[in-house]
Amino acid sequence: MKKRGFGIGKWNGFGGKIEKGETMLECAKRHLLEEAGLVAEDLEEVGRLEFEFIEDPLIMKVHVFTSTRFQGEPRESEEMRPQWFPESKVPFDEMWADDRLWIPLLLQGSKFRGCFRFQDMDTISWYHLEKLPSTTSLT
């Protein structure tokens, strides 16, 4: 559960801004460690998403990574309260509206790319989402 900042009160993945000189992979590893106390041993980029909010001209570009092997135990941080959910119980009603569209692709092991335009913080006014061939390189 996101405890502060953008998306507060929603179940969300780990992540944030990239630092100067950092690769996307390094950024993903750093945020996972800072926000959940986990070290991923096999991070793989599987998705690219762009988000536009009608009230804000900034386009948010998101790189989605997955991992199946970790060191450490999830712990709460100032930013997040992590929690595991069975696939059948993912709390989509407490997440961003776009999550119910692309997370099933993630859970299937697919690669994907998408764009989402939000009318407000809860309403998608337009989107395009595509499943990519498994051989697609996103890095």
Contacts in CASP RR format, 6 or more apart in sequence:
PFRMAT RR
TARGET T0000
AUTHOR 0000-0000-0000
METHOD contacts of the structure
MODEL  1
MKKRGFGIGKWNGFGGKIEKGETMLECAKRHLLEEAGLVAEDLEEVGRLE
FEFIEDPLIMKVHVFTSTRFQGEPRESEEMRPQWFPESKVPFDEMWADDR
LWIPLLLQGSKFRGCFRFQDMDTISWYHLEKLPSTTSLT
1 9 0 8 1.000
1 10 0 8 1.000
1 11 0 8 1.000
1 12 0 8 1.000
1 80 0 8 1.000
1 81 0 8 1.000
1 83 0 8 1.000
2 8 0 8 1.000
2 9 0 8 1.000
2 10 0 8 1.000
2 11 0 8 1.000
2 12 0 8 1.000
2 79 0 8 1.000
2 80 0 8 1.000
3 9 0 8 1.000
3 78 0 8 1.000
3 79 0 8 1.000
3 80 0 8 1.000
3 81 0 8 1.000
4 78 0 8 1.000
4 79 0 8 1.000
7 96 0 8 1.000
7 121 0 8 1.000
9 94 0 8 1.000
10 94 0 8 1.000
10 95 0 8 1.000
10 96 0 8 1.000
11 83 0 8 1.000
11 91 0 8 1.000
11 94 0 8 1.000
11 95 0 8 1.000
12 80 0 8 1.000
12 95 0 8 1.000
12 96 0 8 1.000
13 80 0 8 1.000
14 28 0 8 1.000
14 31 0 8 1.000
14 32 0 8 1.000
14 35 0 8 1.000
14 36 0 8 1.000
14 80 0 8 1.000
14 82 0 8 1.000
15 27 0 8 1.000
15 28 0 8 1.000
15 31 0 8 1.000
15 32 0 8 1.000
15 35 0 8 1.000
16 27 0 8 1.000
16 31 0 8 1.000
17 27 0 8 1.000
18 24 0 8 1.000
18 27 0 8 1.000
19 27 0 8 1.000
19 30 0 8 1.000
22 30 0 8 1.000
24 45 0 8 1.000
24 63 0 8 1.000
24 139 0 8 1.000
25 43 0 8 1.000
25 45 0 8 1.000
25 65 0 8 1.000
25 139 0 8 1.000
28 40 0 8 1.000
28 43 0 8 1.000
28 45 0 8 1.000
28 63 0 8 1.000
28 65 0 8 1.000
29 39 0 8 1.000
29 40 0 8 1.000
29 43 0 8 1.000
32 38 0 8 1.000
32 39 0 8 1.000
32 40 0 8 1.000
32 43 0 8 1.000
32 67 0 8 1.000
33 39 0 8 1.000
34 77 0 8 1.000
34 79 0 8 1.000
35 77 0 8 1.000
35 79 0 8 1.000
35 80 0 8 1.000
35 82 0 8 1.000
36 74 0 8 1.000
36 75 0 8 1.000
36 77 0 8 1.000
36 80 0 8 1.000
36 82 0 8 1.000
37 72 0 8 1.000
37 73 0 8 1.000
37 74 0 8 1.000
37 75 0 8 1.000
37 77 0 8 1.000
38 70 0 8 1.000
38 71 0 8 1.000
38 72 0 8 1.000
38 73 0 8 1.000
38 74 0 8 1.000
39 70 0 8 1.000
39 71 0 8 1.000
39 72 0 8 1.000
40 65 0 8 1.000
40 67 0 8 1.000
40 69 0 8 1.000
40 70 0 8 1.000
41 67 0 8 1.000
41 69 0 8 1.000
41 70 0 8 1.000
41 71 0 8 1.000
42 67 0 8 1.000
42 68 0 8 1.000
42 69 0 8 1.000
43 65 0 8 1.000
43 66 0 8 1.000
43 67 0 8 1.000
44 65 0 8 1.000
44 66 0 8 1.000
44 67 0 8 1.000
45 63 0 8 1.000
45 64 0 8 1.000
45 65 0 8 1.000
45 138 0 8 1.000
45 139 0 8 1.000
46 64 0 8 1.000
46 65 0 8 1.000
46 66 0 8 1.000
46 106 0 8 1.000
46 109 0 8 1.000
46 110 0 8 1.000
46 111 0 8 1.000
46 112 0 8 1.000
46 138 0 8 1.000
47 63 0 8 1.000
47 64 0 8 1.000
47 102 0 8 1.000
47 106 0 8 1.000
47 111 0 8 1.000
47 112 0 8 1.000
47 113 0 8 1.000
47 132 0 8 1.000
47 138 0 8 1.000
48 61 0 8 1.000
48 62 0 8 1.000
48 63 0 8 1.000
48 64 0 8 1.000
48 112 0 8 1.000
48 113 0 8 1.000
48 114 0 8 1.000
48 138 0 8 1.000
49 61 0 8 1.000
49 62 0 8 1.000
49 64 0 8 1.000
49 98 0 8 1.000
49 102 0 8 1.000
49 113 0 8 1.000
49 114 0 8 1.000
49 115 0 8 1.000
49 116 0 8 1.000
50 59 0 8 1.000
50 60 0 8 1.000
50 61 0 8 1.000
50 62 0 8 1.000
50 114 0 8 1.000
50 115 0 8 1.000
50 116 0 8 1.000
51 59 0 8 1.000
51 60 0 8 1.000
51 62 0 8 1.000
51 98 0 8 1.000
51 115 0 8 1.000
51 116 0 8 1.000
51 117 0 8 1.000
51 118 0 8 1.000
52 59 0 8 1.000
52 60 0 8 1.000
52 115 0 8 1.000
52 116 0 8 1.000
52 117 0 8 1.000
52 118 0 8 1.000
53 117 0 8 1.000
53 118 0 8 1.000
53 120 0 8 1.000
53 121 0 8 1.000
54 117 0 8 1.000
54 118 0 8 1.000
54 119 0 8 1.000
54 120 0 8 1.000
54 125 0 8 1.000
55 120 0 8 1.000
63 138 0 8 1.000
64 102 0 8 1.000
64 106 0 8 1.000
64 112 0 8 1.000
66 106 0 8 1.000
66 109 0 8 1.000
74 82 0 8 1.000
74 83 0 8 1.000
74 84 0 8 1.000
75 82 0 8 1.000
76 82 0 8 1.000
85 91 0 8 1.000
87 107 0 8 1.000
90 103 0 8 1.000
92 99 0 8 1.000
92 100 0 8 1.000
92 103 0 8 1.000
97 118 0 8 1.000
97 122 0 8 1.000
97 123 0 8 1.000
97 124 0 8 1.000
98 116 0 8 1.000
98 124 0 8 1.000
98 127 0 8 1.000
101 127 0 8 1.000
101 129 0 8 1.000
102 112 0 8 1.000
102 114 0 8 1.000
102 129 0 8 1.000
105 111 0 8 1.000
105 112 0 8 1.000
105 129 0 8 1.000
105 131 0 8 1.000
106 112 0 8 1.000
110 131 0 8 1.000
110 132 0 8 1.000
110 134 0 8 1.000
111 131 0 8 1.000
111 132 0 8 1.000
111 133 0 8 1.000
111 134 0 8 1.000
111 136 0 8 1.000
111 138 0 8 1.000
112 129 0 8 1.000
112 130 0 8 1.000
112 131 0 8 1.000
112 132 0 8 1.000
113 129 0 8 1.000
113 130 0 8 1.000
113 132 0 8 1.000
114 127 0 8 1.000
114 128 0 8 1.000
114 129 0 8 1.000
114 130 0 8 1.000
115 127 0 8 1.000
115 128 0 8 1.000
115 129 0 8 1.000
116 124 0 8 1.000
116 126 0 8 1.000
116 127 0 8 1.000
117 124 0 8 1.000
117 125 0 8 1.000
117 126 0 8 1.000
117 127 0 8 1.000
118 124 0 8 1.000
118 125 0 8 1.000
119 125 0 8 1.000
END
